[in-house]
């Protein structure tokens, strides 16, 4: 490091100008760190937290955004909300809902008459509406969303007298981040002023005090844009990292500058000239500064392994900031100090505190056991306060009561419960559809079980949308409904009394009619049996008729054939008769004519001639001649008669055929009739049997009707009593959870009044439901955590007992996620502590060439950390009654572990250096010299660093002040107790074993006994050929050595 120091000193002006140029260029080219942090803040709750997983599952099941960012618009009017207030409320929400970039959903229940009662307080003075943000709490988008909502709130004209605020965890964290951001510049300014005043008080020189100020100023000027560039390229960053970054750079940068200035002054007091003193200081202290910065950087970087986003956002920015300020401390600080010293403005003041620190060192070395025991007892006493710690998870307590979000909580708390805006959300998941009567009953069973947990104020779900069970779902209410219907039945029975009496008289007629029916069916059965027998005889007769007609038809056919033969014979006979009588026809005609004349003469009888002629003519006619005529006439008649016979026989044959067909049809019809009569006979028999049974049964029925008519009055009285009882049961029965039972008919599930509740609390697939649980007391207390565990157990047990298949319950909500955040913080603390401890031990072991010293330095750092936490618990929790914020332990450990190891590294490096520079002097003498030489330096550095951290108390955010106070106390404990008493006395007790497994440096430096014999040196050795000290410095050192040796001899056993 000597050559590097000489290089820096040679180009000191260039170095200063280079730092100025780099700082100016970066600040001109890179956006301001606050802007980047505001735009790229990380969420506070890890995505793999169980509450976040449940929230994501709720979003998936209900088709809603899964981000955990929530805000509430709260409006209140002390005299009662008006319609104008509601219109203002709706107008604001319309503007908010239109901002799709920042707002995911608005749950406006007040505007719906069916759900308004759940959003308005019982006294009607306060209402609230939940607003789902598009990002997780703490993320930049969530913070911007809160700003946008508040802008909409002020943009809409507000009715006079109406109070309106934005509350909710999203608003709380936004106010918290805004508080840190707002106070950051004030903290930085006050810190720089305090540092300047302390530096001037210590050095009594503006020029010397300006050297550390320039170092931390340009260190901040370069580190801030570098960290901003990292944030622009995806590195985690937050407003909290800015506050701690500034504090670390101001404190560590000042410390590093003080280390260099103090070593320069020590070398000047030892008699070195200005140039030699600067080179010696740079060569000896720069390595320690770089090692210390490396310890702080890697310890800070270890926070990158944390799961909590706020912790991760601190790690790399602080590590980079420390490395930047360390680079400034080994370049800019010596260059600036050289410019000041060459003008004679950096000469050391007489060191008046050396004797005091030598006395402290002698006391620690002379009585190491007593000193060690005393310091440890004090540290342990303070550490024993730690088990009483109560961790605060309520972010509301970190900001003032006058912030916008806390005023919103206060407005809601005046009319609602204290935790109305901090409900626990429970997911109920099942393989069965919950939109059934059985599903509702199971959900109510779970709700009732949770409502019975001590400290639960209300449970809102589909079975109790307003936080209490549905009145209509109580079995008592349903009994009342039955009673109402029974009462209506009584009225109806009274109205039907005339009809009942008419029923009695009508029943008498039915009895008479049944008897008549029985007699009639008997006669019907007898008649149908006779008809059946007659029909059978008709069937037999029709068969005979058909057969006879068939035979007649056949005879008619034969007769017709004979007639045709007769006709042919008659025709032949006629022809022959005609041939035989043809010659006789004239005589015959003449005889016939004469006969006619004779017969026509009336005088013929008296005229003998005429009479004789008549006799003759008669004889002629009677003669064969006359027979021939008659034969001929007969033959003609025979032919004519045969023709008529043939015509008649033809007609007869046709008609006979018709008769035969008719007889056949008659037979078939008769057969069908007979079959029907058989069926009729069977039916008549059955009817007769039924009629007889009817007649037999009507008798008792008539008696029953008589009893009915007489008992209707009794039934009316009984129904009236039942209706009155059920009505009384409805009026006096408790709610479903108070013994009234739960039952919701399937018909009620389709009620329009229940539709909003089903839509709000039941997922679209019907297999998931959610409930909102409002508790009493502190929602973020340890008791509330235990209460949440009880709710989990009770809810799951009730789900298992409800019979829902594969039922599963899970909780989420602000308090649930912050309880989990506490678990994450504890695990992160263990992980960070383990990582940082390993890195610290490795770096210290390399620098000190020992594993013993790093071990007890680490133990002392942990003990001083616990003592610091104990002091904070004592002050904040027990005296101020403000519990420590959940982030305080983890963030304090990083700073205390890094800076504590840093101070002890400086001390033990000086011990090693003194032991090496004084071979054979022993470890105890080296400890005395080291404490004497560094006591004032480390104490001043620790006080300045502590004041830097104390400046965080100016912040309006309580947790920032708690972190600063804890770190400040830890630094003072480390500087005043650990580094002054514990470590020196322990080092004196261990003696040469401090350096195990290496050889003690005082022995290694003796020629022939160690590595110095071959010319090699340690990491802090002077360059080869350069004496350890020269001129007056040697004499001064020898004088100091003799006095130390004498003290060591007195302290030795």
Residue pairs with C-beta under 8 A, 6 or more apart in sequence:
1 282
1 283
1 284
1 286
1 287
2 279
2 282
2 283
2 1022
2 1023
2 1026
3 1023
4 282
4 286
4 330
5 278
5 279
5 281
5 282
5 283
5 286
5 334
6 279
6 282
8 15
8 282
8 330
8 331
8 334
8 335
9 275
9 278
9 279
9 282
9 334
9 335
9 338
11 335
12 334
12 335
12 336
12 338
12 339
13 335
13 339
15 331
15 332
15 335
16 332
16 335
16 336
16 339
19 218
19 222
19 328
19 331
19 332
20 218
22 222
23 218
23 221
23 222
24 221
26 221
26 222
26 225
26 226
27 221
27 224
27 225
29 225
30 225
30 228
30 229
30 232
31 228
31 232
32 224
32 228
33 224
33 225
33 227
33 228
33 231
33 242
34 181
34 184
34 239
34 242
35 228
36 228
36 231
36 232
36 237
37 181
37 231
37 237
37 238
37 239
37 241
37 242
38 140
38 143
38 177
38 181
38 239
39 140
40 140
40 231
40 232
40 237
41 138
41 139
41 140
41 143
41 177
41 237
41 238
41 239
41 313
42 138
42 139
42 236
42 237
42 238
42 309
42 310
42 312
42 313
43 68
43 135
43 136
43 137
43 138
43 139
43 142
43 309
44 136
44 137
44 138
44 173
44 308
44 309
44 310
44 821
45 51
45 52
45 68
45 136
45 137
45 138
45 308
45 309
45 817
45 818
45 820
45 821
46 52
46 307
46 308
46 309
46 821
46 824
47 136
48 307
49 817
49 820
49 821
49 824
50 810
50 812
50 820
51 68
51 811
51 812
51 813
51 816
51 817
51 820
52 68
52 136
52 812
52 817
54 425
54 427
54 810
54 811
54 812
55 66
55 67
55 68
55 425
55 812
56 66
57 427
57 429
57 810
58 64
58 66
58 425
58 427
58 768
58 770
58 812
59 65
59 66
60 66
61 427
61 429
61 763
61 765
61 767
61 768
62 763
62 764
62 768
62 770
63 764
64 104
64 105
64 132
65 104
65 105
65 132
65 134
67 104
67 132
67 133
67 134
67 135
67 136
67 142
68 136
68 137
68 817
69 132
69 133
69 134
69 135
69 136
69 137
69 139
69 141
69 142
69 145
69 170
70 130
70 131
70 132
70 133
70 137
70 168
70 169
70 170
70 814
71 130
71 131
71 133
71 145
71 146
71 149
71 166
71 167
71 168
71 170
71 171
72 128
72 129
72 130
72 131
72 166
72 167
72 168
72 171
72 408
72 412
72 421
73 89
73 92
73 93
73 96
73 128
73 129
73 131
73 149
73 153
73 164
73 165
73 166
74 126
74 127
74 128
74 164
74 165
74 166
74 167
74 408
74 411
74 412
74 421
75 81
75 85
75 88
75 89
75 126
75 127
75 128
75 162
75 163
75 164
75 411
76 125
76 126
76 127
76 162
76 163
76 164
76 411
76 412
76 414
76 415
77 85
77 125
77 161
77 162
77 163
78 125
78 161
79 125
79 161
80 123
80 124
80 125
81 120
81 124
81 125
81 126
81 127
82 159
84 159
85 159
85 162
86 110
86 111
86 127
88 156
88 157
88 158
88 159
88 162
88 164
89 110
89 127
89 129
89 164
90 108
90 110
90 111
91 156
92 152
92 153
92 156
92 164
93 106
93 108
93 129
93 131
95 152
95 155
95 156
96 103
96 106
96 131
96 148
96 149
96 152
97 103
97 105
97 106
99 145
99 148
99 149
99 152
100 134
101 134
102 133
102 134
102 141
102 144
102 145
102 148
102 149
103 131
103 132
103 133
103 134
103 145
103 148
103 149
104 132
104 133
104 134
105 131
105 132
106 129
106 130
106 131
106 132
107 129
107 130
107 131
107 132
107 760
108 129
109 115
109 116
109 118
109 119
109 129
110 116
110 119
110 120
110 127
110 129
112 756
114 753
114 755
114 756
115 465
115 756
115 757
115 760
117 466
118 460
118 465
118 466
118 467
119 127
119 128
119 129
120 126
120 127
121 127
121 415
121 416
122 415
123 415
125 414
125 415
126 411
126 412
126 414
126 415
126 416
128 167
128 412
128 416
128 420
128 421
130 168
131 149
131 168
133 141
133 142
133 145
133 146
133 170
134 141
134 142
134 145
135 141
135 142
135 145
136 142
137 169
137 170
137 173
138 173
138 177
138 238
138 309
138 310
142 170
142 173
142 174
143 173
143 174
143 177
143 178
145 170
146 166
146 170
146 171
146 174
147 174
149 166
150 166
150 404
153 164
153 165
153 166
158 164
163 411
165 404
165 405
165 407
165 408
165 411
166 404
166 405
166 408
167 404
167 405
167 406
167 407
167 408
167 409
167 411
167 412
167 421
168 405
168 408
168 421
169 395
169 422
169 814
171 404
171 405
171 408
172 395
172 396
172 399
172 405
172 406
173 395
174 405
175 399
175 403
175 404
175 405
175 406
176 395
176 398
176 399
176 957
176 959
177 238
177 239
179 399
179 400
179 403
179 955
179 956
179 957
180 239
180 240
180 242
180 243
180 955
180 957
180 960
181 239
181 242
182 956
183 954
183 955
183 956
183 957
183 960
184 239
184 242
184 243
184 246
186 954
187 243
187 246
187 247
187 951
187 952
187 954
187 955
188 220
188 246
188 250
190 951
190 954
191 246
191 247
191 250
191 947
191 948
191 951
192 213
192 216
192 217
192 250
194 947
194 948
194 951
195 212
195 213
195 216
195 250
195 254
195 944
195 947
195 948
196 209
196 213
198 940
198 943
198 944
198 947
199 208
199 209
199 212
199 213
199 254
199 944
200 206
200 209
202 209
202 940
203 209
203 261
203 349
204 349
205 345
205 346
207 340
207 343
207 345
207 346
208 261
208 337
208 340
208 345
208 346
210 336
210 340
211 257
211 261
211 333
211 336
211 337
211 340
211 346
212 253
212 254
212 257
212 258
212 261
212 333
214 332
214 336
215 253
215 254
215 256
215 257
215 325
215 328
215 329
215 332
215 333
215 336
216 249
216 250
216 253
216 254
216 257
216 325
218 328
218 332
219 249
219 253
219 321
219 324
219 325
219 328
219 329
219 332
220 246
220 249
220 250
220 253
220 325
222 324
222 328
223 245
223 249
223 320
223 321
223 324
223 325
224 245
226 320
226 324
227 235
227 237
227 241
227 245
227 317
227 320
227 321
230 237
230 316
230 317
230 320
231 237
231 317
235 316
235 317
236 304
236 309
236 312
236 313
236 315
236 316
237 313
237 317
238 309
238 310
238 313
238 314
240 310
240 313
240 314
240 887
240 960
241 313
241 314
241 317
241 318
242 317
243 952
243 955
243 960
244 314
244 318
244 891
244 895
244 963
245 314
245 317
245 318
245 321
247 948
247 949
247 951
247 952
247 964
247 967
248 296
248 300
248 318
248 321
248 322
248 895
249 321
249 322
249 324
249 325
250 948
251 899
251 944
251 945
251 948
251 949
252 293
252 296
252 322
252 325
252 326
252 899
252 902
252 945
253 325
253 328
253 329
254 941
254 944
254 945
254 948
255 899
255 902
255 941
255 942
255 944
255 945
256 289
256 292
256 293
256 325
256 326
256 329
256 330
256 333
257 329
257 333
258 937
258 940
258 941
258 944
259 285
259 288
259 289
259 329
259 906
259 937
259 941
260 281
260 282
260 285
260 286
260 289
260 329
260 333
260 334
260 337
261 333
261 337
261 346
262 936
262 937
262 940
263 280
263 281
263 284
263 285
263 937
264 277
264 278
264 281
264 337
264 341
264 346
264 348
265 348
265 351
266 281
266 348
266 933
267 276
267 277
267 280
267 281
267 1033
268 274
268 277
268 347
268 348
269 348
269 351
269 1036
270 277
270 1029
270 1032
270 1033
270 1036
270 1037
271 1031
271 1032
271 1033
271 1035
271 1036
272 280
272 1030
272 1031
272 1033
274 341
274 342
276 1030
278 334
278 337
278 338
278 341
281 334
282 330
282 334
283 1022
283 1023
284 913
284 1020
286 330
286 334
287 847
287 909
287 1019
287 1020
288 905
288 906
288 909
288 1020
289 326
289 329
289 330
290 326
290 330
291 843
291 847
291 905
291 909
292 326
292 902
292 905
292 906
293 322
293 323
293 325
293 326
293 329
294 326
294 843
295 839
295 840
295 843
295 844
295 898
295 901
295 902
295 905
296 319
296 322
296 898
296 899
296 902
297 318
297 319
297 320
297 322
297 323
297 326
298 319
298 836
298 839
298 840
298 843
299 836
299 839
299 840
299 894
299 897
299 898
299 901
300 314
300 315
300 316
300 318
300 319
300 322
300 894
300 898
301 315
301 316
301 318
301 319
302 315
302 832
302 835
302 836
302 839
302 894
303 311
303 312
303 314
303 315
303 318
303 828
303 832
303 890
303 894
304 312
304 315
304 316
305 315
305 828
305 831
305 832
305 835
306 312
306 315
306 828
306 831
306 832
306 890
307 824
307 827
307 828
308 821
308 824
308 825
308 828
310 887
311 825
311 828
311 832
311 887
311 890
311 891
314 891
314 894
318 894
337 346
340 346
341 347
351 936
353 935
353 936
354 932
354 936
357 931
357 932
357 935
357 936
358 928
358 931
358 932
358 1043
358 1044
358 1047
360 931
360 935
360 980
360 981
361 927
361 928
361 930
361 931
361 932
361 935
361 984
362 928
362 1047
362 1050
362 1051
363 371
364 371
364 927
364 931
364 980
364 981
364 984
364 985
364 988
365 924
365 927
365 928
365 984
365 985
365 988
365 1047
365 1048
365 1051
366 1047
366 1050
366 1051
367 985
367 1051
368 984
368 985
368 986
368 988
368 989
369 985
369 989
371 981
371 984
371 985
372 981
372 982
372 985
372 986
372 989
374 981
375 977
375 978
375 981
375 982
375 985
376 863
376 982
378 867
378 977
379 863
379 864
379 866
379 867
379 973
379 977
379 978
379 982
380 863
382 866
382 867
382 868
382 870
382 871
382 874
382 973
383 863
383 866
383 867
383 869
383 870
384 870
385 869
385 870
385 871
385 873
385 874
386 866
386 869
386 870
386 873
388 873
388 877
388 878
389 869
389 873
389 877
389 883
389 884
390 782
390 877
390 883
390 884
391 822
391 883
391 884
391 885
391 886
392 398
392 780
392 882
392 883
392 884
392 885
392 886
393 780
393 815
393 818
393 819
393 821
393 822
393 886
394 778
394 779
394 780
394 818
395 818
396 405
396 406
396 409
397 882
397 883
397 958
398 885
398 957
398 958
398 959
399 405
399 406
399 956
399 957
399 958
400 406
400 956
401 407
401 410
408 421
409 421
412 420
412 421
413 420
417 457
417 458
417 774
417 776
418 776
418 777
418 779
419 457
419 774
419 775
419 776
419 777
419 779
420 774
422 779
422 813
422 814
422 815
423 460
423 772
423 773
423 774
423 813
424 772
424 773
424 774
424 775
424 788
424 791
424 811
424 812
424 813
424 815
424 816
425 770
425 771
425 772
425 773
425 811
425 812
425 813
426 450
426 770
426 771
426 772
426 773
426 791
426 795
426 809
426 810
426 811
427 768
427 769
427 770
427 809
427 810
427 811
427 812
428 434
428 443
428 446
428 768
428 769
428 770
428 771
428 795
428 799
428 804
428 807
428 808
428 809
429 767
429 768
429 806
429 807
429 808
429 809
429 810
430 439
430 442
430 767
430 768
430 799
430 804
430 805
430 806
430 807
430 808
431 767
431 805
431 806
432 439
432 767
432 804
432 805
433 439
433 766
433 767
434 440
434 442
434 443
434 462
434 762
434 766
434 767
434 768
434 769
434 804
435 749
435 758
435 762
435 766
436 746
436 749
437 743
437 744
437 745
437 746
437 749
438 803
439 766
439 804
440 462
440 463
440 473
440 742
440 744
440 749
441 742
441 743
441 744
441 802
442 799
442 802
442 803
442 804
442 807
443 461
443 462
443 463
443 769
443 771
443 802
444 463
444 464
444 469
444 473
444 736
444 737
444 742
445 742
445 798
445 801
445 802
446 771
446 795
446 798
446 799
446 802
446 809
447 459
447 461
447 463
447 464
447 469
447 737
447 771
448 469
448 736
448 737
448 742
448 798
449 794
449 795
449 797
449 798
450 456
450 459
450 771
450 773
450 791
450 794
450 795
450 798
451 458
451 459
451 737
452 737
452 794
453 787
453 790
453 791
453 794
454 787
454 790
455 775
455 776
455 777
455 783
455 784
455 787
456 773
456 774
456 775
456 776
456 787
456 791
457 467
457 774
457 775
457 776
458 464
458 467
458 468
458 773
458 774
459 467
459 771
459 772
459 773
459 774
460 466
460 467
460 761
460 771
460 772
460 773
460 774
461 761
461 769
461 770
461 771
461 772
462 754
462 757
462 758
462 760
462 761
462 762
462 769
463 469
463 470
463 473
463 736
463 742
463 744
464 470
465 756
465 757
465 760
465 761
467 774
468 735
469 735
469 736
469 737
469 740
469 742
470 736
470 744
471 477
471 735
472 478
472 744
472 748
473 736
473 742
473 743
473 744
473 748
474 733
474 734
474 735
474 736
474 740
474 741
474 742
474 743
475 733
475 736
475 740
475 741
475 742
475 743
476 729
476 730
476 732
476 733
476 734
476 740
476 741
477 730
477 733
477 740
478 743
478 745
479 726
479 729
479 730
479 733
480 726
480 727
480 729
480 730
480 731
481 730
482 726
483 722
483 723
483 724
483 725
483 726
483 727
483 729
483 730
484 723
484 727
486 719
486 722
486 723
486 726
487 719
487 720
487 723
487 727
489 719
490 716
490 719
490 720
490 723
493 712
493 715
493 716
493 719
494 716
497 712
500 708
500 709
500 712
501 709
503 705
503 708
503 709
504 705
504 706
504 709
507 698
507 701
507 702
507 705
507 706
508 702
510 698
510 701
510 702
511 698
511 699
511 702
514 691
514 694
514 695
514 698
515 695
517 691
517 694
517 695
518 688
518 691
518 692
518 694
518 695
520 691
521 684
521 687
521 688
521 690
521 691
521 692
522 688
522 691
524 684
524 687
524 688
525 681
525 684
525 685
525 687
525 688
527 684
528 677
528 680
528 681
528 684
529 681
529 684
531 677
531 680
531 681
532 674
532 677
532 678
532 680
532 681
535 670
535 673
535 674
535 677
536 674
538 670
538 673
538 674
539 667
539 670
539 671
539 674
542 663
542 666
542 667
542 670
543 667
545 663
545 666
545 667
546 660
546 663
546 664
546 666
546 667
549 656
549 659
549 660
549 663
550 660
552 656
552 659
553 653
553 656
553 657
553 659
553 660
556 649
556 652
556 653
556 656
557 653
559 649
559 652
560 646
560 649
560 650
560 652
560 653
563 642
563 645
563 646
563 649
564 646
566 638
566 642
566 645
567 639
567 642
567 643
567 645
567 646
570 635
570 638
570 639
570 642
571 639
573 635
573 638
574 632
574 635
574 636
574 638
574 639
577 628
577 631
577 632
577 635
578 632
580 628
581 588
581 628
581 629
581 631
581 632
584 625
584 628
584 629
587 625
588 625
588 626
588 628
588 629
591 617
591 620
591 621
591 625
591 626
592 621
594 613
594 617
595 614
595 617
595 618
595 621
598 604
598 610
598 613
598 614
598 617
599 614
601 607
601 610
603 610
604 610
604 611
604 613
604 614
605 611
620 626
621 629
733 739
733 740
734 740
736 742
748 754
749 758
761 769
761 770
761 771
762 768
762 769
763 769
763 770
773 791
775 784
775 787
777 783
777 784
778 784
779 814
779 815
780 815
780 818
780 819
784 815
784 819
785 815
785 819
788 811
788 815
788 816
788 819
791 811
792 809
792 811
795 809
795 811
796 807
796 808
796 809
799 807
799 808
799 809
800 807
818 886
821 886
822 886
825 886
825 887
825 889
825 890
828 890
829 889
829 890
829 893
832 890
832 893
832 894
833 862
833 893
833 897
836 893
836 894
836 897
836 898
837 858
837 862
837 897
840 854
840 857
840 858
840 861
840 897
840 898
840 901
841 851
841 854
841 855
841 858
844 853
844 854
844 857
844 858
844 901
844 905
844 908
845 851
845 854
847 905
847 909
847 1019
848 854
848 905
848 908
848 909
848 912
848 995
849 912
849 995
849 998
849 1018
849 1019
850 994
850 995
850 996
850 997
850 998
851 996
851 997
852 990
852 993
852 994
852 995
852 996
853 908
853 987
853 994
853 995
856 983
856 986
857 901
857 904
857 905
857 908
857 983
858 901
860 900
860 904
860 974
860 978
860 982
860 983
860 986
861 896
861 897
861 900
861 901
861 904
861 974
861 978
862 897
863 978
864 896
864 900
864 970
864 973
864 974
864 977
864 978
865 892
865 893
865 896
865 897
865 900
865 970
867 970
867 973
868 892
868 896
868 966
868 967
868 969
868 970
868 973
869 884
869 888
869 889
869 892
869 966
871 966
871 969
871 973
872 884
872 888
872 892
872 962
872 965
872 966
872 969
873 884
875 965
876 882
876 883
876 884
876 962
876 965
877 883
877 884
882 958
882 962
884 962
884 966
885 958
885 959
885 962
885 963
887 959
887 963
888 959
888 962
888 963
888 966
891 963
892 963
892 966
892 967
892 970
895 949
895 967
895 970
896 966
896 967
896 970
896 971
896 974
899 945
899 967
899 971
899 974
900 970
900 971
900 974
900 978
903 938
903 941
903 942
903 974
903 975
903 979
904 974
904 978
904 979
904 983
906 934
906 937
906 938
907 930
907 931
907 934
907 938
907 979
907 983
907 984
908 930
908 983
908 987
909 1020
910 929
910 930
910 933
910 934
911 923
911 926
911 927
911 929
911 930
911 987
911 994
912 926
912 995
912 1001
912 1018
912 1020
913 930
913 1020
914 921
914 925
914 926
914 929
914 930
914 933
915 921
915 922
915 923
915 925
915 926
915 1000
915 1001
915 1002
915 1005
916 1001
916 1002
916 1004
916 1005
916 1012
916 1017
916 1018
916 1020
916 1021
917 1005
917 1028
917 1029
917 1037
918 925
918 926
918 929
918 1002
918 1037
918 1041
919 1002
919 1003
919 1005
919 1006
919 1012
920 1002
920 1003
920 1006
921 1002
921 1041
921 1044
921 1045
921 1048
922 991
922 1002
922 1048
923 987
923 988
923 990
923 991
923 992
923 994
923 1000
923 1002
924 988
924 991
924 1048
924 1051
924 1052
925 1041
925 1044
925 1045
925 1048
926 1001
926 1002
927 984
927 987
927 988
928 1044
928 1047
928 1048
929 1040
929 1041
929 1044
930 984
931 980
931 984
932 1040
932 1044
935 980
938 975
938 979
939 975
939 976
939 980
941 975
942 971
942 972
942 974
942 975
942 976
942 979
943 972
943 975
945 968
945 971
946 967
946 968
946 969
946 971
946 972
946 975
947 968
949 963
949 964
949 965
949 967
949 968
949 971
950 964
950 965
950 968
951 964
952 960
952 961
952 963
952 964
952 965
953 961
953 964
953 965
954 961
955 961
955 964
987 994
988 1051
992 1000
992 1003
994 1000
995 1001
998 1004
999 1009
999 1010
999 1011
1001 1018
1003 1009
1003 1010
1004 1010
1004 1011
1004 1012
1004 1018
1005 1012
1006 1012
1006 1013
1007 1013
1011 1017
1015 1024
1017 1024
1022 1028
1027 1034
1029 1037
